[in-house]
Amino acid sequence: MKLKERKEIQDQARRFIIEHADERDYLHWCTVASGCFPQNKHVRKIYNDFTLLPEEVKAEVLKQADLGIDLIKGTDWIDPKIQSIRNSISKLGLGDDFLYDGAKYFHRLYQYKNEAYDIYSSFYFEHDLYDDVFGYPSNFPKHKGKLYFSRYIDNYLYAKYEEKTKFSKDWVKPFDYLLALEKLRETPDEDYVCFWVGHIISETMCYAIKYLGYTEKDHVQTDAQPITFEDRYFELLYELYYFNSLADTK
């Protein structure tokens, strides 16, 4: 490549970073938007503008931003990653994975991409419906004897893997409990189902790494917070891309 061409690429990348400074934390998820959905119009401006860049400029943007992450290509990797999640749910004994039909409710997060995800997430840690059958100390007491879902699944797996003498097979499996209490099989609000299925995937990745020996390929985290369902979908795909399924081969 000629020196002049190289400088033009560097200048385009620098200009992109400056012009999108307010959304810079979302640059990580741009790799999903441009790599998986290059012909779609996205909600967030930085996703669209990054997608329209030439490939060499995209790579230079990531380099100048010091991210050291991949330019994702295509979607063939997604189904194997979803299968790894399903395998993990089975191995952890978490109950019904609700990821049937090609994980359709996960992918429909993108169908509802304009919806405000932050409205749903704002009540997530307040939604304490789950019976505290564990008796562990809690720093977040609200309703006596009740837990929010993340605390329930955390305590369930802690007892199962770390304090085995306390574990009871009579306890309701976390995802079975989730589907029942949130009425995910009956609700007409499909976006609500998509919201919770996103959490099923997120929680499973965390505990597969913690208890099953799964790993993550090195990648840079971001301080970005999902505001729309599109953001959340790209956030989860970004994490899935780097989720390593080596444990499946053991």
N, C-alpha and C positions, 0 to 999 in steps of 0.2 A: 504494500500500500504506500502511495506517495505521501510525503510529509504534509503536503497541503490538504490531502483528503483526510489524513489522520487528525489534523488540527480542526478541520470542519466538524468531524465527528465529536471531538472533545468539546468544541464550542456549543454544538447542539445539545449535548448532554448537560453541560453546565447551565445552559439557558433553561432547560427543562427543570432541573433541580431548583433553580432560583424561582421560576414562575410557579412552581407547585410547592413552595416551602410550607404553606399552611396545611397541606395534606401529606407531607413527607412521610409520616408514620405509616401511611397506607401504601407506600411504595412496595413493600414486601408482597402484598396481596395483588399488586398489579401483575406479578408474574403468573398468577392464576388466571386473572381476567384475560390477559393477552395470549397466554399459552393454551388455555382450554376453550375460550370463547372469542376467538379473534374477529368474528364477523357480527358480534352482538353489540348493541348499544347498551352501555352500562349507566347506572344511576350516578355514580361518582365521576367527576370530571377527570381526575388523574388516571382512572382506569382507561377511559376512552383515549386520552392523549398519549398514554404510554403504549397502548395497542397500536396506534397509528405510526409510531416511530419505526424506522428501519431497524433490523435486527442488531446491526453493529452499534447503533446508537443506544438501543436498550441495554446491551451488554456494558457499554461505557457508562451509562447512568448508574447501573448497579455497582460498577467499579468505583466511580467517583463518590458514590454514597457510602462506600466501604461496607457493603452488605455481604459480599462473598456468597451469594445464593444463586441457584440455578435459574436459567431461563427455561421454564417448563414448556414442553412440547407435546401437544396432543392430550388425549384423555384415556388412552389405553391402560394407563396405570391405575385408574380409579377403581374399577371393579375388583382387581386383586387386593387392593387396600381394604375395600369394604368387606371382602371375604375374610381378611385377617381380623377385622373387627368382630365379625360374626364368630370366628373361631375363638377369639379371646373371650367373648361373652359366654360361650359354651364352657371353656376351660375354667373360667372364674366362677361359673355356676350362678350367673346373675339373673337368669330367667329368660323370658321372651325378648328377643332382640328387636322385634318390630321393624326389621330391615328387609322384609320380603319384597318380591316384585322389583328386584334391582335397586333396593333401598329408595323406593319412589318418594317416600315422605321426606327423606333427606334432600333429594334433588329438587323437590318442589319448594324448598327454601328459596331457590332462584326464581321460581315461577312467581313468588310473592315478593320479588326483590325490592319493590318500592315501599313495602310496609316498614313501619318503625320498629325495629328490633329492640331498641333501648326501652320502649314502653313495657315490653314483655319482661326483659331482664331486670327491670327495676323492682318487680315483685318476687323475683325468683327466690331470694334469700329470706323473704317474709312468708313464703308459702309453706308454713310448717304444719303439715297435716299428718305426718308419719309418726306412728307410735314409737316412743323411745323404750324399746325392749332391752336396751343394752346397759343402761345405768352408768355410762361414762360421764365424767364431769364435762360441762359445757360452758364456754365463755359467752354464749349467745342465747341465754334463756329468754323465751318470750311466753309461750303458752306451756305451762307445766306439763311434762310428759309427752311433748310433741317435738318433732325435728323437721327441718326442711330436708329436701331429698338428698342433697350432697352430703349432709351430715349422716343421714341414714346409711347410704351406701358406704361411706368411709368407715363408720363404726362396724357395719356388717363384715366388711372385708378385713378390718383390723382383728376382729374376733376370730375370723376364719383362718387367717394366716399367721397372726402374731400372738394371739391369746387363745389358742385352740381349745383349751379346756372349758372355756366359757361359751364356745359356739354352740348354737342349738339348731337342729334341722327343722324345728318348728317355726323358726322365723320366716316371714314371707320374703321371698327373693326380691331384691331391689327393683328390678325392671317389671316384674309381675305386679308389685305394689304400685309402682308408678303408673302403669297402664290402667290399673283398677281405680286408684284414687283420682287421677286426672281425667278419668273416663275417656281415654283416647280411642277406644273402640266405638264409642257411641256419639261423641261430639260431632256436630256438623261443621265446626270451625276447623277446617283443614290446616289453616296457618298455625293454629294452636298445637296441632299434632306435630307439624314440622318443627316448631320451636323445641318441643321436648325430645324429638328424635335427634335433633342436633346435640342436645345434652347427653343422650345415650352414647353417641359416638365420641364426644369429648371426654366423658367420664371413663369410657372403656379404654381409650388410648392411655390415659393417665395410669390406670390400675394395671393394664397389661405390662406397662414398663416397670411398675413398682413390684408386681408380684409374679409375673410370668417370664421375666427375662427379655422382654422385647426392648428394643433400643430405638433411638432417634438418630438419624443422620445429622451431623452438625449443621445447624442453620441459625440465622440471627432471629431473635424474637423481636417483637415490636410493641410499642406502648399504645398502638392504635386500639380504639374500642369500636366494636360494631354498632353502627347507628341504624342501619337498614338490614333487612334480611339478606340483601345482596352481600353486604359486608360480612355477615355471619357465615354465609355459605363459602365465601372466598377464604375466610379465616380457617374454617374447618378443612377445606381442601388443601390449604397451605400446610397445615399440620399433618394431614394424612399423607401428603406427598413425601414428607421426611420421616414418617412413621415406618420403622424397619420391622419387617415380618420374619426375621431370621428364626425366631422361636418356632415358627410353623414347620420348619424342616428338621427339628430335633426329634 
